[in-house]
Amino acid sequence: MVQTPQQRRRNAQFAKEQEARMGKAPEELKKRTKEVAKSPISPVWVAILGFAIFGSLIFELISRFFR
């Protein structure tokens, strides 16, 4: 099966990356990977806490307004 030009480019890029990794210690390779900073709480919990705080604030303002 013949490779498309896009496949050929990707294979060349992969081979180049693999060649650059040859002979290096695993510790050096781990330094290259980027770690994405992850929030300690999920967005669902942030929404629930926001609703609890700001929702109660809005209800309090409404109750004080109609007194």
All heavy atoms as TSV, in Angstrom:
chain	resi	resn	atom	element	x	y	z
A	1	MET	N	N	0.841	-1.171	0.000
A	1	MET	CA	C	0.000	0.000	0.000
A	1	MET	C	C	0.894	1.245	0.000
A	1	MET	O	O	1.834	1.349	0.784
A	1	MET	CB	C	-0.893	-0.033	1.236
A	1	MET	CG	C	-1.927	1.016	1.269
A	1	MET	SD	S	-3.083	0.643	2.608
A	1	MET	CE	C	-4.303	1.825	2.255
A	2	VAL	N	N	0.557	2.189	-0.816
A	2	VAL	CA	C	1.358	3.393	-0.976
A	2	VAL	C	C	0.951	4.420	0.070
A	2	VAL	O	O	-0.228	4.595	0.371
A	2	VAL	CB	C	1.156	3.974	-2.390
A	2	VAL	CG1	C	1.959	5.241	-2.577
A	2	VAL	CG2	C	1.513	2.944	-3.444
A	3	GLN	N	N	1.957	5.108	0.619
A	3	GLN	CA	C	1.689	6.138	1.615
A	3	GLN	C	C	1.281	7.440	0.929
A	3	GLN	O	O	1.779	7.777	-0.136
A	3	GLN	CB	C	2.941	6.420	2.441
A	3	GLN	CG	C	3.319	5.344	3.385
A	3	GLN	CD	C	4.524	5.742	4.216
A	3	GLN	OE1	O	5.240	6.671	3.882
A	3	GLN	NE2	N	4.732	5.028	5.302
A	4	THR	N	N	0.397	8.149	1.600
A	4	THR	CA	C	0.038	9.478	1.117
A	4	THR	C	C	1.129	10.450	1.569
A	4	THR	O	O	1.896	10.151	2.493
A	4	THR	CB	C	-1.321	9.918	1.687
A	4	THR	OG1	O	-1.202	10.032	3.094
A	4	THR	CG2	C	-2.418	8.928	1.328
A	5	PRO	N	N	1.195	11.620	0.941
A	5	PRO	CA	C	2.202	12.598	1.378
A	5	PRO	C	C	2.049	12.982	2.854
A	5	PRO	O	O	3.040	13.198	3.548
A	5	PRO	CB	C	1.951	13.794	0.464
A	5	PRO	CG	C	1.331	13.211	-0.759
A	5	PRO	CD	C	0.519	12.048	-0.285
A	6	GLN	N	N	0.827	13.051	3.330
A	6	GLN	CA	C	0.607	13.399	4.738
A	6	GLN	C	C	1.162	12.297	5.647
A	6	GLN	O	O	1.825	12.590	6.651
A	6	GLN	CB	C	-0.877	13.597	4.999
A	6	GLN	CG	C	-1.183	14.028	6.412
A	6	GLN	CD	C	-2.664	14.200	6.656
A	6	GLN	OE1	O	-3.488	13.833	5.836
A	6	GLN	NE2	N	-3.006	14.769	7.804
A	7	GLN	N	N	0.921	11.031	5.301
A	7	GLN	CA	C	1.463	9.924	6.085
A	7	GLN	C	C	2.988	9.931	6.057
A	7	GLN	O	O	3.636	9.668	7.067
A	7	GLN	CB	C	0.958	8.583	5.545
A	7	GLN	CG	C	-0.484	8.302	5.848
A	7	GLN	CD	C	-0.939	7.017	5.169
A	7	GLN	OE1	O	-0.501	6.688	4.073
A	7	GLN	NE2	N	-1.841	6.299	5.828
A	8	ARG	N	N	3.544	10.226	4.910
A	8	ARG	CA	C	5.001	10.247	4.768
A	8	ARG	C	C	5.609	11.325	5.667
A	8	ARG	O	O	6.617	11.110	6.340
A	8	ARG	CB	C	5.367	10.487	3.302
A	8	ARG	CG	C	6.799	10.182	2.982
A	8	ARG	CD	C	7.085	10.248	1.489
A	8	ARG	NE	N	6.395	9.181	0.767
A	8	ARG	CZ	C	5.473	9.383	-0.190
A	8	ARG	NH1	N	5.152	10.598	-0.550
A	8	ARG	NH2	N	4.901	8.373	-0.794
A	9	ARG	N	N	4.982	12.517	5.709
A	9	ARG	CA	C	5.465	13.608	6.568
A	9	ARG	C	C	5.384	13.220	8.040
A	9	ARG	O	O	6.308	13.460	8.810
A	9	ARG	CB	C	4.651	14.879	6.326
A	9	ARG	CG	C	5.115	15.717	5.182
A	9	ARG	CD	C	4.479	17.095	5.208
A	9	ARG	NE	N	3.017	17.052	5.246
A	9	ARG	CZ	C	2.231	17.052	4.160
A	9	ARG	NH1	N	2.766	17.094	2.966
A	9	ARG	NH2	N	0.929	17.009	4.289
A	10	ARG	N	N	4.252	12.634	8.438
A	10	ARG	CA	C	4.086	12.248	9.839
A	10	ARG	C	C	5.078	11.150	10.230
A	10	ARG	O	O	5.625	11.160	11.322
A	10	ARG	CB	C	2.648	11.761	10.088
A	10	ARG	CG	C	1.599	12.844	9.919
A	10	ARG	CD	C	1.632	13.852	11.002
A	10	ARG	NE	N	1.135	13.221	12.218
A	10	ARG	CZ	C	1.310	13.689	13.417
A	10	ARG	NH1	N	1.938	14.822	13.597
A	10	ARG	NH2	N	0.849	13.055	14.462
A	11	ASN	N	N	5.308	10.198	9.324
A	11	ASN	CA	C	6.289	9.144	9.607
A	11	ASN	C	C	7.689	9.730	9.733
A	11	ASN	O	O	8.469	9.316	10.600
A	11	ASN	CB	C	6.260	8.073	8.522
A	11	ASN	CG	C	5.059	7.157	8.655
A	11	ASN	OD1	O	4.459	7.069	9.715
A	11	ASN	ND2	N	4.707	6.490	7.569
A	12	ALA	N	N	8.020	10.688	8.892
A	12	ALA	CA	C	9.339	11.322	8.972
A	12	ALA	C	C	9.478	12.103	10.278
A	12	ALA	O	O	10.532	12.078	10.925
A	12	ALA	CB	C	9.552	12.240	7.777
A	13	GLN	N	N	8.411	12.783	10.676
A	13	GLN	CA	C	8.433	13.538	11.929
A	13	GLN	C	C	8.599	12.582	13.118
A	13	GLN	O	O	9.388	12.840	14.029
A	13	GLN	CB	C	7.147	14.337	12.078
A	13	GLN	CG	C	7.076	15.160	13.340
A	13	GLN	CD	C	5.740	15.874	13.483
A	13	GLN	OE1	O	4.839	15.707	12.670
A	13	GLN	NE2	N	5.614	16.669	14.512
A	14	PHE	N	N	7.877	11.463	13.111
A	14	PHE	CA	C	7.984	10.482	14.190
A	14	PHE	C	C	9.389	9.903	14.249
A	14	PHE	O	O	9.971	9.768	15.333
A	14	PHE	CB	C	6.959	9.367	13.972
A	14	PHE	CG	C	7.001	8.298	15.026
A	14	PHE	CD1	C	6.433	8.506	16.269
A	14	PHE	CD2	C	7.624	7.089	14.774
A	14	PHE	CE1	C	6.481	7.528	17.244
A	14	PHE	CE2	C	7.677	6.107	15.741
A	14	PHE	CZ	C	7.106	6.326	16.975
A	15	ALA	N	N	9.954	9.571	13.097
A	15	ALA	CA	C	11.306	9.008	13.054
A	15	ALA	C	C	12.327	10.008	13.583
A	15	ALA	O	O	13.259	9.637	14.300
A	15	ALA	CB	C	11.657	8.602	11.630
A	16	LYS	N	N	12.123	11.284	13.255
A	16	LYS	CA	C	13.033	12.326	13.736
A	16	LYS	C	C	12.960	12.440	15.262
A	16	LYS	O	O	13.983	12.562	15.936
A	16	LYS	CB	C	12.667	13.655	13.081
A	16	LYS	CG	C	13.602	14.782	13.420
A	16	LYS	CD	C	13.179	16.052	12.693
A	16	LYS	CE	C	14.060	17.213	13.072
A	16	LYS	NZ	N	13.643	18.453	12.421
A	17	GLU	N	N	11.746	12.400	15.824
A	17	GLU	CA	C	11.580	12.470	17.275
A	17	GLU	C	C	12.196	11.256	17.963
A	17	GLU	O	O	12.836	11.380	19.006
A	17	GLU	CB	C	10.100	12.576	17.631
A	17	GLU	CG	C	9.483	13.915	17.285
A	17	GLU	CD	C	7.980	13.941	17.513
A	17	GLU	OE1	O	7.411	12.918	17.989
A	17	GLU	OE2	O	7.366	14.965	17.220
A	18	GLN	N	N	12.003	10.078	17.382
A	18	GLN	CA	C	12.570	8.864	17.961
A	18	GLN	C	C	14.092	8.890	17.918
A	18	GLN	O	O	14.757	8.462	18.852
A	18	GLN	CB	C	12.042	7.623	17.223
A	18	GLN	CG	C	10.574	7.367	17.451
A	18	GLN	CD	C	10.251	7.120	18.909
A	18	GLN	OE1	O	10.908	6.336	19.575
A	18	GLN	NE2	N	9.242	7.806	19.404
A	19	GLU	N	N	14.632	9.401	16.828
A	19	GLU	CA	C	16.086	9.492	16.695
A	19	GLU	C	C	16.667	10.455	17.727
A	19	GLU	O	O	17.737	10.224	18.293
A	19	GLU	CB	C	16.442	9.958	15.283
A	19	GLU	CG	C	17.904	9.853	14.951
A	19	GLU	CD	C	18.165	10.193	13.497
A	19	GLU	OE1	O	17.455	9.658	12.635
A	19	GLU	OE2	O	19.076	11.002	13.261
A	20	ALA	N	N	15.943	11.541	18.022
A	20	ALA	CA	C	16.404	12.507	19.009
A	20	ALA	C	C	16.384	11.917	20.416
A	20	ALA	O	O	17.163	12.324	21.273
A	20	ALA	CB	C	15.540	13.760	18.958
A	21	ARG	N	N	15.521	10.941	20.653
A	21	ARG	CA	C	15.402	10.331	21.981
A	21	ARG	C	C	16.433	9.233	22.211
A	21	ARG	O	O	16.654	8.833	23.356
A	21	ARG	CB	C	14.011	9.730	22.140
A	21	ARG	CG	C	12.909	10.766	22.075
A	21	ARG	CD	C	11.577	10.130	22.142
A	21	ARG	NE	N	11.289	9.837	23.539
A	21	ARG	CZ	C	10.205	9.245	23.977
A	21	ARG	NH1	N	9.302	8.832	23.133
A	21	ARG	NH2	N	10.021	9.038	25.252
A	22	MET	N	N	17.040	8.726	21.148
A	22	MET	CA	C	17.966	7.592	21.277
A	22	MET	C	C	19.179	7.957	22.135
A	22	MET	O	O	19.758	9.021	21.989
A	22	MET	CB	C	18.453	7.136	19.899
A	22	MET	CG	C	17.437	6.387	19.114
A	22	MET	SD	S	18.157	5.833	17.581
A	22	MET	CE	C	16.725	5.204	16.770
A	23	GLY	N	N	19.535	7.059	23.050
A	23	GLY	CA	C	20.723	7.231	23.862
A	23	GLY	C	C	20.545	8.127	25.064
A	23	GLY	O	O	21.516	8.411	25.774
A	24	LYS	N	N	19.338	8.586	25.315
A	24	LYS	CA	C	19.097	9.456	26.462
A	24	LYS	C	C	18.457	8.660	27.588
A	24	LYS	O	O	17.714	7.720	27.361
A	24	LYS	CB	C	18.204	10.623	26.065
A	24	LYS	CG	C	18.872	11.550	25.086
A	24	LYS	CD	C	18.060	12.785	24.853
A	24	LYS	CE	C	18.801	13.696	23.877
A	24	LYS	NZ	N	18.025	14.857	23.548
A	25	ALA	N	N	18.749	9.068	28.796
A	25	ALA	CA	C	18.190	8.409	29.975
A	25	ALA	C	C	16.695	8.723	30.090
A	25	ALA	O	O	16.240	9.779	29.643
A	25	ALA	CB	C	18.912	8.882	31.225
A	26	PRO	N	N	15.940	7.818	30.691
A	26	PRO	CA	C	14.500	8.074	30.852
A	26	PRO	C	C	14.197	9.345	31.651
A	26	PRO	O	O	13.185	9.996	31.422
A	26	PRO	CB	C	13.996	6.838	31.603
A	26	PRO	CG	C	14.990	5.773	31.316
A	26	PRO	CD	C	16.297	6.482	31.135
A	27	GLU	N	N	15.085	9.706	32.582
A	27	GLU	CA	C	14.864	10.919	33.369
A	27	GLU	C	C	14.898	12.158	32.485
A	27	GLU	O	O	14.155	13.108	32.698
A	27	GLU	CB	C	15.908	11.054	34.479
A	27	GLU	CG	C	15.813	9.994	35.552
A	27	GLU	CD	C	16.488	8.686	35.147
A	27	GLU	OE1	O	17.414	8.722	34.318
A	27	GLU	OE2	O	16.069	7.640	35.658
A	28	GLU	N	N	15.800	12.148	31.521
A	28	GLU	CA	C	15.888	13.287	30.612
A	28	GLU	C	C	14.641	13.382	29.740
A	28	GLU	O	O	14.182	14.472	29.423
A	28	GLU	CB	C	17.114	13.153	29.706
A	28	GLU	CG	C	18.436	13.309	30.410
A	28	GLU	CD	C	19.598	13.169	29.449
A	28	GLU	OE1	O	19.506	13.709	28.334
A	28	GLU	OE2	O	20.577	12.510	29.812
A	29	LEU	N	N	14.110	12.253	29.353
A	29	LEU	CA	C	12.935	12.247	28.498
A	29	LEU	C	C	11.697	12.708	29.246
A	29	LEU	O	O	10.831	13.352	28.676
A	29	LEU	CB	C	12.707	10.847	27.925
A	29	LEU	CG	C	13.820	10.332	27.021
A	29	LEU	CD1	C	13.522	8.912	26.606
A	29	LEU	CD2	C	13.992	11.221	25.813
A	30	LYS	N	N	11.624	12.395	30.531
A	30	LYS	CA	C	10.469	12.806	31.313
A	30	LYS	C	C	10.430	14.317	31.489
A	30	LYS	O	O	9.373	14.898	31.649
A	30	LYS	CB	C	10.470	12.123	32.675
A	30	LYS	CG	C	10.143	10.657	32.598
A	30	LYS	CD	C	10.124	10.024	33.957
A	30	LYS	CE	C	9.866	8.538	33.843
A	30	LYS	NZ	N	9.900	7.877	35.147
A	31	LYS	N	N	11.580	14.967	31.481
A	31	LYS	CA	C	11.630	16.418	31.642
A	31	LYS	C	C	10.988	17.132	30.462
A	31	LYS	O	O	10.464	18.219	30.612
A	31	LYS	CB	C	13.075	16.887	31.791
A	31	LYS	CG	C	13.723	16.470	33.083
A	31	LYS	CD	C	15.146	16.943	33.148
A	31	LYS	CE	C	15.828	16.426	34.398
A	31	LYS	NZ	N	17.232	16.801	34.441
A	32	ARG	N	N	11.014	16.498	29.294
A	32	ARG	CA	C	10.467	17.118	28.097
A	32	ARG	C	C	8.951	17.183	28.102
A	32	ARG	O	O	8.364	18.073	27.503
A	32	ARG	CB	C	10.902	16.338	26.851
A	32	ARG	CG	C	12.295	16.650	26.407
A	32	ARG	CD	C	12.596	16.005	25.095
A	32	ARG	NE	N	11.629	16.395	24.087
A	32	ARG	CZ	C	11.415	15.748	22.954
A	32	ARG	NH1	N	12.078	14.671	22.679
A	32	ARG	NH2	N	10.524	16.182	22.090
A	33	THR	N	N	8.310	16.237	28.744
A	33	THR	CA	C	6.852	16.200	28.711
A	33	THR	C	C	6.290	17.352	29.539
A	33	THR	O	O	6.793	17.683	30.605
A	33	THR	CB	C	6.312	14.867	29.252
A	33	THR	OG1	O	6.753	14.699	30.595
A	33	THR	CG2	C	6.792	13.702	28.404
A	34	LYS	N	N	5.252	17.933	29.038
A	34	LYS	CA	C	4.604	19.046	29.723
A	34	LYS	C	C	3.503	18.493	30.614
A	34	LYS	O	O	2.717	17.656	30.198
A	34	LYS	CB	C	3.981	20.008	28.715
A	34	LYS	CG	C	4.982	20.700	27.839
A	34	LYS	CD	C	4.283	21.618	26.875
A	34	LYS	CE	C	5.262	22.249	25.919
A	34	LYS	NZ	N	4.591	23.067	24.909
A	35	GLU	N	N	3.462	18.977	31.829
A	35	GLU	CA	C	2.397	18.584	32.733
A	35	GLU	C	C	1.379	19.714	32.782
A	35	GLU	O	O	1.714	20.866	33.036
A	35	GLU	CB	C	2.942	18.305	34.124
A	35	GLU	CG	C	3.770	17.045	34.199
A	35	GLU	CD	C	4.073	16.655	35.625
A	35	GLU	OE1	O	3.315	17.071	36.525
A	35	GLU	OE2	O	5.063	15.960	35.824
A	36	VAL	N	N	0.144	19.348	32.532
A	36	VAL	CA	C	-0.926	20.327	32.549
A	36	VAL	C	C	-1.384	20.508	33.984
A	36	VAL	O	O	-1.654	19.525	34.686
A	36	VAL	CB	C	-2.101	19.853	31.664
A	36	VAL	CG1	C	-3.234	20.843	31.715
A	36	VAL	CG2	C	-1.635	19.631	30.240
A	37	ALA	N	N	-1.446	21.738	34.420
A	37	ALA	CA	C	-1.896	22.016	35.781
A	37	ALA	C	C	-3.381	21.674	35.883
A	37	ALA	O	O	-4.191	22.109	35.065
A	37	ALA	CB	C	-1.667	23.481	36.120
A	38	LYS	N	N	-3.718	20.871	36.864
A	38	LYS	CA	C	-5.094	20.427	37.028
A	38	LYS	C	C	-5.659	21.019	38.310
A	38	LYS	O	O	-4.993	21.055	39.336
A	38	LYS	CB	C	-5.129	18.903	37.088
A	38	LYS	CG	C	-6.498	18.333	36.978
A	38	LYS	CD	C	-6.444	16.821	36.863
A	38	LYS	CE	C	-7.843	16.284	36.738
A	38	LYS	NZ	N	-7.838	14.827	36.678
A	39	SER	N	N	-6.877	21.481	38.222
A	39	SER	CA	C	-7.533	22.071	39.374
A	39	SER	C	C	-7.799	20.999	40.431
A	39	SER	O	O	-8.160	19.874	40.094
A	39	SER	CB	C	-8.855	22.701	38.937
A	39	SER	OG	O	-9.532	23.231	40.049
A	40	PRO	N	N	-7.644	21.336	41.709
A	40	PRO	CA	C	-7.873	20.334	42.748
A	40	PRO	C	C	-9.342	19.941	42.897
A	40	PRO	O	O	-9.646	18.875	43.411
A	40	PRO	CB	C	-7.346	20.993	44.016
A	40	PRO	CG	C	-7.335	22.432	43.731
A	40	PRO	CD	C	-7.147	22.585	42.252
A	41	ILE	N	N	-10.286	20.791	42.445
A	41	ILE	CA	C	-11.694	20.421	42.498
A	41	ILE	C	C	-12.286	20.519	41.098
A	41	ILE	O	O	-11.854	21.325	40.281
A	41	ILE	CB	C	-12.496	21.293	43.498
A	41	ILE	CG1	C	-12.395	22.770	43.169
A	41	ILE	CG2	C	-12.046	21.046	44.908
A	41	ILE	CD1	C	-13.270	23.639	44.038
A	42	SER	N	N	-13.285	19.709	40.844
A	42	SER	CA	C	-13.866	19.649	39.504
A	42	SER	C	C	-14.766	20.858	39.248
A	42	SER	O	O	-15.261	21.501	40.193
A	42	SER	CB	C	-14.661	18.362	39.341
A	42	SER	OG	O	-15.830	18.405	40.127
A	43	PRO	N	N	-15.010	21.173	37.980
A	43	PRO	CA	C	-15.880	22.301	37.654
A	43	PRO	C	C	-17.306	22.123	38.182
A	43	PRO	O	O	-17.987	23.111	38.474
A	43	PRO	CB	C	-15.874	22.321	36.125
A	43	PRO	CG	C	-14.615	21.639	35.726
A	43	PRO	CD	C	-14.358	20.629	36.783
A	44	VAL	N	N	-17.763	20.891	38.309
A	44	VAL	CA	C	-19.108	20.651	38.838
A	44	VAL	C	C	-19.197	21.148	40.289
A	44	VAL	O	O	-20.163	21.825	40.662
A	44	VAL	CB	C	-19.454	19.146	38.761
A	44	VAL	CG1	C	-20.774	18.849	39.446
A	44	VAL	CG2	C	-19.460	18.677	37.324
A	45	TRP	N	N	-18.179	20.840	41.088
A	45	TRP	CA	C	-18.181	21.290	42.478
A	45	TRP	C	C	-18.043	22.807	42.577
A	45	TRP	O	O	-18.619	23.435	43.474
A	45	TRP	CB	C	-17.085	20.598	43.284
A	45	TRP	CG	C	-17.458	19.189	43.624
A	45	TRP	CD1	C	-16.931	18.061	43.107
A	45	TRP	CD2	C	-18.478	18.786	44.538
A	45	TRP	NE1	N	-17.554	16.962	43.644
A	45	TRP	CE2	C	-18.510	17.378	44.528
A	45	TRP	CE3	C	-19.362	19.470	45.353
A	45	TRP	CZ2	C	-19.402	16.655	45.316
A	45	TRP	CZ3	C	-20.240	18.731	46.142
A	45	TRP	CH2	C	-20.252	17.350	46.115
A	46	VAL	N	N	-17.298	23.396	41.677
A	46	VAL	CA	C	-17.182	24.854	41.665
A	46	VAL	C	C	-18.545	25.472	41.385
A	46	VAL	O	O	-18.951	26.453	42.027
A	46	VAL	CB	C	-16.133	25.310	40.620
A	46	VAL	CG1	C	-16.161	26.818	40.447
A	46	VAL	CG2	C	-14.752	24.843	41.025
A	47	ALA	N	N	-19.288	24.893	40.443
A	47	ALA	CA	C	-20.624	25.395	40.123
A	47	ALA	C	C	-21.568	25.231	41.308
A	47	ALA	O	O	-22.351	26.145	41.622
A	47	ALA	CB	C	-21.168	24.664	38.899
A	48	ILE	N	N	-21.509	24.087	41.993
A	48	ILE	CA	C	-22.383	23.865	43.157
A	48	ILE	C	C	-22.056	24.850	44.275
A	48	ILE	O	O	-22.963	25.448	44.876
A	48	ILE	CB	C	-22.248	22.406	43.647
A	48	ILE	CG1	C	-22.867	21.463	42.620
A	48	ILE	CG2	C	-22.900	22.217	45.009
A	48	ILE	CD1	C	-22.606	20.000	42.893
A	49	LEU	N	N	-20.764	25.051	44.544
A	49	LEU	CA	C	-20.377	26.013	45.580
A	49	LEU	C	C	-20.770	27.434	45.191
A	49	LEU	O	O	-21.235	28.212	46.024
A	49	LEU	CB	C	-18.874	25.934	45.825
A	49	LEU	CG	C	-18.378	24.692	46.560
A	49	LEU	CD1	C	-16.858	24.648	46.545
A	49	LEU	CD2	C	-18.907	24.677	47.972
A	50	GLY	N	N	-20.577	27.775	43.922
A	50	GLY	CA	C	-20.976	29.105	43.454
A	50	GLY	C	C	-22.465	29.322	43.599
A	50	GLY	O	O	-22.926	30.391	44.024
A	51	PHE	N	N	-23.252	28.309	43.245
A	51	PHE	CA	C	-24.697	28.429	43.396
A	51	PHE	C	C	-25.075	28.569	44.861
A	51	PHE	O	O	-25.945	29.371	45.208
A	51	PHE	CB	C	-25.401	27.213	42.786
A	51	PHE	CG	C	-26.879	27.230	42.987
A	51	PHE	CD1	C	-27.676	28.068	42.237
A	51	PHE	CD2	C	-27.473	26.422	43.949
A	51	PHE	CE1	C	-29.045	28.105	42.432
A	51	PHE	CE2	C	-28.832	26.448	44.153
A	51	PHE	CZ	C	-29.628	27.288	43.391
A	52	ALA	N	N	-24.436	27.806	45.736
A	52	ALA	CA	C	-24.758	27.873	47.158
A	52	ALA	C	C	-24.431	29.249	47.726
A	52	ALA	O	O	-25.211	29.825	48.493
A	52	ALA	CB	C	-24.007	26.794	47.919
A	53	ILE	N	N	-23.297	29.800	47.349
A	53	ILE	CA	C	-22.881	31.093	47.895
A	53	ILE	C	C	-23.672	32.236	47.268
A	53	ILE	O	O	-24.301	33.040	47.963
A	53	ILE	CB	C	-21.367	31.298	47.696
A	53	ILE	CG1	C	-20.599	30.281	48.537
A	53	ILE	CG2	C	-20.959	32.727	48.045
A	53	ILE	CD1	C	-19.128	30.218	48.236
A	54	PHE	N	N	-23.632	32.311	45.933
A	54	PHE	CA	C	-24.289	33.435	45.269
A	54	PHE	C	C	-25.807	33.286	45.261
A	54	PHE	O	O	-26.535	34.280	45.298
A	54	PHE	CB	C	-23.752	33.606	43.845
A	54	PHE	CG	C	-22.314	34.036	43.834
A	54	PHE	CD1	C	-21.325	33.173	43.389
A	54	PHE	CD2	C	-21.940	35.286	44.277
A	54	PHE	CE1	C	-20.002	33.551	43.386
A	54	PHE	CE2	C	-20.621	35.681	44.285
A	54	PHE	CZ	C	-19.643	34.806	43.839
A	55	GLY	N	N	-26.289	32.049	45.226
A	55	GLY	CA	C	-27.733	31.840	45.292
A	55	GLY	C	C	-28.285	32.282	46.628
A	55	GLY	O	O	-29.321	32.947	46.698
A	56	SER	N	N	-27.610	31.921	47.697
A	56	SER	CA	C	-28.081	32.346	49.020
A	56	SER	C	C	-27.985	33.858	49.171
A	56	SER	O	O	-28.831	34.483	49.809
A	56	SER	CB	C	-27.291	31.646	50.120
A	56	SER	OG	O	-25.930	32.023	50.054
A	57	LEU	N	N	-26.976	34.464	48.573
A	57	LEU	CA	C	-26.849	35.919	48.611
A	57	LEU	C	C	-28.017	36.578	47.894
A	57	LEU	O	O	-28.608	37.548	48.404
A	57	LEU	CB	C	-25.524	36.341	47.970
A	57	LEU	CG	C	-25.252	37.833	47.889
A	57	LEU	CD1	C	-25.084	38.416	49.287
A	57	LEU	CD2	C	-24.024	38.097	47.052
A	58	ILE	N	N	-28.390	36.052	46.754
A	58	ILE	CA	C	-29.509	36.617	45.992
A	58	ILE	C	C	-30.817	36.439	46.756
A	58	ILE	O	O	-31.625	37.378	46.849
A	58	ILE	CB	C	-29.584	35.962	44.594
A	58	ILE	CG1	C	-28.395	36.432	43.762
A	58	ILE	CG2	C	-30.889	36.298	43.897
A	58	ILE	CD1	C	-28.223	35.704	42.456
A	59	PHE	N	N	-31.044	35.249	47.337
A	59	PHE	CA	C	-32.258	35.029	48.115
A	59	PHE	C	C	-32.311	35.951	49.332
A	59	PHE	O	O	-33.367	36.451	49.704
A	59	PHE	CB	C	-32.363	33.567	48.549
A	59	PHE	CG	C	-32.677	32.638	47.417
A	59	PHE	CD1	C	-31.952	31.475	47.264
A	59	PHE	CD2	C	-33.688	32.911	46.511
A	59	PHE	CE1	C	-32.221	30.595	46.223
A	59	PHE	CE2	C	-33.968	32.055	45.473
A	59	PHE	CZ	C	-33.241	30.894	45.319
A	60	GLU	N	N	-31.185	36.183	49.959
A	60	GLU	CA	C	-31.140	37.090	51.112
A	60	GLU	C	C	-31.478	38.519	50.692
A	60	GLU	O	O	-32.234	39.217	51.378
A	60	GLU	CB	C	-29.748	37.035	51.748
A	60	GLU	CG	C	-29.599	37.880	52.990
A	60	GLU	CD	C	-30.427	37.364	54.159
A	60	GLU	OE1	O	-30.683	36.166	54.215
A	60	GLU	OE2	O	-30.813	38.200	54.991
A	61	LEU	N	N	-30.928	38.959	49.576
A	61	LEU	CA	C	-31.249	40.307	49.086
A	61	LEU	C	C	-32.711	40.440	48.720
A	61	LEU	O	O	-33.335	41.476	49.015
A	61	LEU	CB	C	-30.361	40.657	47.877
A	61	LEU	CG	C	-28.877	40.863	48.178
A	61	LEU	CD1	C	-28.109	41.044	46.878
A	61	LEU	CD2	C	-28.690	42.071	49.075
A	62	ILE	N	N	-33.284	39.430	48.125
A	62	ILE	CA	C	-34.703	39.463	47.767
A	62	ILE	C	C	-35.566	39.504	49.037
A	62	ILE	O	O	-36.529	40.286	49.111
A	62	ILE	CB	C	-35.085	38.243	46.894
A	62	ILE	CG1	C	-34.454	38.410	45.510
A	62	ILE	CG2	C	-36.592	38.089	46.758
A	62	ILE	CD1	C	-34.575	37.188	44.629
A	63	SER	N	N	-35.214	38.709	50.040
A	63	SER	CA	C	-36.006	38.696	51.266
A	63	SER	C	C	-35.895	40.031	52.012
A	63	SER	O	O	-36.866	40.503	52.596
A	63	SER	CB	C	-35.574	37.544	52.182
A	63	SER	OG	O	-34.279	37.767	52.673
A	64	ARG	N	N	-34.744	40.671	51.973
A	64	ARG	CA	C	-34.596	41.975	52.617
A	64	ARG	C	C	-35.316	43.082	51.834
A	64	ARG	O	O	-35.799	44.050	52.415
A	64	ARG	CB	C	-33.128	42.344	52.762
A	64	ARG	CG	C	-32.431	41.539	53.827
A	64	ARG	CD	C	-30.994	41.939	53.959
A	64	ARG	NE	N	-30.328	41.054	54.888
A	64	ARG	CZ	C	-29.692	41.478	55.968
A	64	ARG	NH1	N	-29.599	42.760	56.222
A	64	ARG	NH2	N	-29.133	40.606	56.775
A	65	PHE	N	N	-35.397	42.913	50.544
A	65	PHE	CA	C	-36.046	43.904	49.697
A	65	PHE	C	C	-37.555	43.903	49.914
A	65	PHE	O	O	-38.190	44.961	49.909
A	65	PHE	CB	C	-35.723	43.617	48.230
A	65	PHE	CG	C	-36.313	44.612	47.275
A	65	PHE	CD1	C	-35.812	45.904	47.203
A	65	PHE	CD2	C	-37.357	44.250	46.445
A	65	PHE	CE1	C	-36.364	46.812	46.320
A	65	PHE	CE2	C	-37.915	45.151	45.573
A	65	PHE	CZ	C	-37.408	46.437	45.502
A	66	PHE	N	N	-38.166	42.747	50.139
A	66	PHE	CA	C	-39.619	42.648	50.286
A	66	PHE	C	C	-40.084	42.667	51.743
A	66	PHE	O	O	-41.212	42.368	52.035
A	66	PHE	CB	C	-40.129	41.369	49.596
A	66	PHE	CG	C	-40.089	41.467	48.114
A	66	PHE	CD1	C	-39.218	40.678	47.374
A	66	PHE	CD2	C	-40.881	42.369	47.417
A	66	PHE	CE1	C	-39.160	40.763	45.998
A	66	PHE	CE2	C	-40.849	42.464	46.056
A	66	PHE	CZ	C	-39.983	41.664	45.331
A	67	ARG	N	N	-39.261	43.034	52.680
A	67	ARG	CA	C	-39.669	43.154	54.082
A	67	ARG	C	C	-40.508	44.336	54.316
A	67	ARG	O	O	-40.500	45.366	53.863
A	67	ARG	CB	C	-38.439	43.227	54.987
A	67	ARG	CG	C	-38.077	41.912	55.500
A	67	ARG	CD	C	-37.094	42.087	56.621
A	67	ARG	NE	N	-36.528	40.769	56.890
A	67	ARG	CZ	C	-35.548	40.559	57.704
A	67	ARG	NH1	N	-35.006	41.536	58.347
A	67	ARG	NH2	N	-35.102	39.363	57.911
